[in-house]
Amino acid sequence: MRDMTLCQVCGNEIEWGDSVCRFCGNRQEVGSFPAKPPFLRKIINLKQGHPPLDTALRRLTVEIDTARREGVQVLILIHGYGSSGKGGVIREECRKALEYMRSRKEIDDFVPGEGGGKSGPAKALFRRYPQLSYEKNFKIPNPGLTIVVL
């Protein structure tokens, strides 16, 4: 999917850089397109150092706040799967915290890594941010990570 901008005459969405609007046929002024914002993503390893749950959750909150201030659009959270074989407490509690943040509109969305690039939510995420399709950590199902859209 290509980046979009608005026609200077009719206001409809057109592909970034098109010189003529496909809706109204008016020519777009050369050099009037805003610069494309860079795609910013950040990887956060919450399991590094094997922190206790409360430390990992505090770090999650701090990292989301910091990323938002830095203009990051997507966070890739590495929380691990857990050593029990059925999913770890950090993974489960991070996702509960993300669900709460989403309900309060503090984050836009999040996609668990279990589906890899094949699940419906992951496909929608890749359409929105095609740059993510190159992420090696998300090409196959990976229950040890979650992608957060800010």
Number of C-alpha atoms within 10 A of each C-alpha: 9 11 13 14 17 15 25 16 13 12 12 14 15 19 16 16 17 15 16 15 20 14 13 12 12 14 14 17 11 9 8 9 16 9 9 11 8 9 13 13 19 15 12 17 16 24 19 11 8 12 13 11 16 11 12 22 18 11 16 20 15 12 18 20 14 12 18 16 9 10 14 17 17 24 21 22 24 21 25 21 19 16 9 8 7 8 14 15 17 24 25 14 15 20 17 12 14 22 16 13 16 17 12 10 11 15 18 15 18 23 21 21 23 17 18 20 22 14 15 12 16 23 16 14 22 16 14 13 17 15 13 21 16 10 12 8 17 23 16 14 16 18 19 20 24 23 22 22 19 20
